[in-house]
């Protein structure tokens, strides 16, 4: 079995971001993660359900917290797009 730790951790962060926002193939969300050593960088984009507001942002943290980073960024961008921040 082949396992690429960088790809696994990036995918975990990206998936967590998309899942937190209820995203799928047609959802207006995007996420891109990169790793550097023990650090994970995640950038994201969220568009409100009515497509009137958009938010972009990024988080950085330990790659061991990839799922949490994805969820955190998703909630931040959703709140920003909906005017709660």
C-alpha positions, 0 to 999 in steps of 0.5 A: 500500500502506498501512502503519501502523508503530505497528500493525506493531510492536505486532502483531510483539511480540504475535505473537512472544509468542503464537508463543513459547508455542505459542499459537493460537486456543484457547491460554490466552495473551494479549498487548497492545502499545502504542507511544509514540514509539520505546518499545513497552509489551507486557503479557502473560498466560500460563496453564500447559498444565494450567491450574493456574498463571497469570502476568501481566507486562509489558516495555518496550523499543525498538520496533525490538526488538518481536519480541525483547520478545515472546519475552522476556516469553513466556519470563519468564511461562512460567518464572514460571507453572511455578515456575522464577522 
